[in-house]
Every structure is written in C-alpha cells, then in structure tokens.
C-alpha cells in the first residue's frame, strides 16, 4: 500500500482556485484500487431557512492543510486505503460550485465509503476554515467546531473580572 500522505502537498490544498474533482481523484489513483470514492461539497441556495446568495470561505491555509494530512493519517490507521486527497476552496464560491473535494481509494468500496465520510466529518471538526453565508437580508459566519470549543474553554478558564 502507498501511504495516504505520499505525494506531498498536492493531496492537501486550500486556495481560491476552482476545484476539479477528477484531478483530485487522480491524486489517489492506484492499480490495486477497486474503488475511488469522491465527496464533492457544493454551495446550495438555502440554509437556516434563508435564501443563500453565495458563500465566502476564509482559512488558515497552512494549518488546514496540516489538519487534512492528520485526517489522512487517522484514516490510514482505521481503514486499508491507498490514498486520501482533500482540497478546499477559499474566497467567494457561487451557488452550485464545489467548496470541498475529498477522494479516497481502497481495494474495496466499503472501506473507501466509510473513510470518505470520516474525512468530511473530521474536516468540519478540526480544520481552521470558516464560511460566511451571504443571504438576501444579511450574513453569518460559521466555523470549525474545535475552534469554538477551544475559545469557549479559554474564556471559561479565565478569572472573572471584578468591578471595584
């Protein structure tokens, strides 16, 4: 098996360029693979009961790419995969466009499907990526669950200020 993180930074990318699912799939292609499972997250026109105009993504790119590599390592410890690749957009992303592409190759479909699902769930937990949903009547920022938990823990551990 080829380790999922082989191939360097091409497998894990964050940037403003439009995403190409087929190119991401090629990064995990392997002659022993009986399955390549690809998840393409696209921008939908509705969220939180409101009409979405478009999304804007911001990321701490270097840390996000490191998080993607860590996710691939976690996958390699759980499933017999040949490769994992994760690409995420930043900047303005229009309705119907891809914001994230994840590809996983394995000898069998079950492992590839499970690993791909794990990858998107972990990405949402740990990657320092934030999206702003732009609506007809406003906007809201949404970010990494882990970062919110860390900030909440820091604030909870700070001593309360006294007003004397």
Secondary structure as a PSIPRED ss2 file (coil, helix, strand):
# PSIPRED VFORMAT (PSIPRED V4.0)

   1 X C   1.000  0.000  0.000
   2 X C   1.000  0.000  0.000
   3 X C   1.000  0.000  0.000
   4 X C   1.000  0.000  0.000
   5 X C   1.000  0.000  0.000
   6 X C   1.000  0.000  0.000
   7 X C   1.000  0.000  0.000
   8 X H   0.000  1.000  0.000
   9 X H   0.000  1.000  0.000
  10 X H   0.000  1.000  0.000
  11 X H   0.000  1.000  0.000
  12 X E   0.000  0.000  1.000
  13 X E   0.000  0.000  1.000
  14 X E   0.000  0.000  1.000
  15 X E   0.000  0.000  1.000
  16 X C   1.000  0.000  0.000
  17 X C   1.000  0.000  0.000
  18 X C   1.000  0.000  0.000
  19 X C   1.000  0.000  0.000
  20 X C   1.000  0.000  0.000
  21 X H   0.000  1.000  0.000
  22 X H   0.000  1.000  0.000
  23 X H   0.000  1.000  0.000
  24 X H   0.000  1.000  0.000
  25 X H   0.000  1.000  0.000
  26 X H   0.000  1.000  0.000
  27 X H   0.000  1.000  0.000
  28 X H   0.000  1.000  0.000
  29 X C   1.000  0.000  0.000
  30 X C   1.000  0.000  0.000
  31 X C   1.000  0.000  0.000
  32 X C   1.000  0.000  0.000
  33 X C   1.000  0.000  0.000
  34 X C   1.000  0.000  0.000
  35 X E   0.000  0.000  1.000
  36 X E   0.000  0.000  1.000
  37 X E   0.000  0.000  1.000
  38 X E   0.000  0.000  1.000
  39 X E   0.000  0.000  1.000
  40 X E   0.000  0.000  1.000
  41 X E   0.000  0.000  1.000
  42 X E   0.000  0.000  1.000
  43 X C   1.000  0.000  0.000
  44 X C   1.000  0.000  0.000
  45 X C   1.000  0.000  0.000
  46 X E   0.000  0.000  1.000
  47 X E   0.000  0.000  1.000
  48 X C   1.000  0.000  0.000
  49 X C   1.000  0.000  0.000
  50 X E   0.000  0.000  1.000
  51 X E   0.000  0.000  1.000
  52 X E   0.000  0.000  1.000
  53 X E   0.000  0.000  1.000
  54 X E   0.000  0.000  1.000
  55 X E   0.000  0.000  1.000
  56 X E   0.000  0.000  1.000
  57 X E   0.000  0.000  1.000
  58 X E   0.000  0.000  1.000
  59 X E   0.000  0.000  1.000
  60 X C   1.000  0.000  0.000
  61 X H   0.000  1.000  0.000
  62 X H   0.000  1.000  0.000
  63 X H   0.000  1.000  0.000
  64 X H   0.000  1.000  0.000
  65 X H   0.000  1.000  0.000
  66 X H   0.000  1.000  0.000
  67 X H   0.000  1.000  0.000
  68 X H   0.000  1.000  0.000
  69 X H   0.000  1.000  0.000
  70 X H   0.000  1.000  0.000
  71 X H   0.000  1.000  0.000
  72 X H   0.000  1.000  0.000
  73 X H   0.000  1.000  0.000
  74 X H   0.000  1.000  0.000
  75 X H   0.000  1.000  0.000
  76 X H   0.000  1.000  0.000
  77 X H   0.000  1.000  0.000
  78 X H   0.000  1.000  0.000
  79 X C   1.000  0.000  0.000
  80 X C   1.000  0.000  0.000
  81 X E   0.000  0.000  1.000
  82 X E   0.000  0.000  1.000
  83 X E   0.000  0.000  1.000
  84 X E   0.000  0.000  1.000
  85 X E   0.000  0.000  1.000
  86 X E   0.000  0.000  1.000
  87 X E   0.000  0.000  1.000
  88 X E   0.000  0.000  1.000
  89 X E   0.000  0.000  1.000
  90 X C   1.000  0.000  0.000
  91 X E   0.000  0.000  1.000
  92 X E   0.000  0.000  1.000
  93 X E   0.000  0.000  1.000
  94 X E   0.000  0.000  1.000
  95 X C   1.000  0.000  0.000
  96 X C   1.000  0.000  0.000
  97 X C   1.000  0.000  0.000
  98 X E   0.000  0.000  1.000
  99 X E   0.000  0.000  1.000
 100 X E   0.000  0.000  1.000
 101 X E   0.000  0.000  1.000
 102 X E   0.000  0.000  1.000
 103 X E   0.000  0.000  1.000
 104 X E   0.000  0.000  1.000
 105 X E   0.000  0.000  1.000
 106 X E   0.000  0.000  1.000
 107 X C   1.000  0.000  0.000
 108 X C   1.000  0.000  0.000
 109 X H   0.000  1.000  0.000
 110 X H   0.000  1.000  0.000
 111 X H   0.000  1.000  0.000
 112 X H   0.000  1.000  0.000
 113 X H   0.000  1.000  0.000
 114 X H   0.000  1.000  0.000
 115 X H   0.000  1.000  0.000
 116 X H   0.000  1.000  0.000
 117 X H   0.000  1.000  0.000
 118 X H   0.000  1.000  0.000
 119 X H   0.000  1.000  0.000
 120 X H   0.000  1.000  0.000
 121 X H   0.000  1.000  0.000
 122 X H   0.000  1.000  0.000
 123 X H   0.000  1.000  0.000
 124 X H   0.000  1.000  0.000
 125 X H   0.000  1.000  0.000
 126 X H   0.000  1.000  0.000
 127 X C   1.000  0.000  0.000
 128 X C   1.000  0.000  0.000
 129 X E   0.000  0.000  1.000
 130 X E   0.000  0.000  1.000
 131 X E   0.000  0.000  1.000
 132 X E   0.000  0.000  1.000
 133 X E   0.000  0.000  1.000
 134 X E   0.000  0.000  1.000
 135 X E   0.000  0.000  1.000
 136 X C   1.000  0.000  0.000
 137 X C   1.000  0.000  0.000
 138 X E   0.000  0.000  1.000
 139 X E   0.000  0.000  1.000
 140 X E   0.000  0.000  1.000
 141 X E   0.000  0.000  1.000
 142 X E   0.000  0.000  1.000
 143 X C   1.000  0.000  0.000
 144 X C   1.000  0.000  0.000
 145 X H   0.000  1.000  0.000
 146 X H   0.000  1.000  0.000
 147 X H   0.000  1.000  0.000
 148 X H   0.000  1.000  0.000
 149 X H   0.000  1.000  0.000
 150 X H   0.000  1.000  0.000
 151 X H   0.000  1.000  0.000
 152 X H   0.000  1.000  0.000
 153 X H   0.000  1.000  0.000
 154 X H   0.000  1.000  0.000
 155 X H   0.000  1.000  0.000
 156 X H   0.000  1.000  0.000
 157 X H   0.000  1.000  0.000
 158 X C   1.000  0.000  0.000
 159 X C   1.000  0.000  0.000
 160 X C   1.000  0.000  0.000
 161 X C   1.000  0.000  0.000
 162 X C   1.000  0.000  0.000
 163 X C   1.000  0.000  0.000
 164 X C   1.000  0.000  0.000
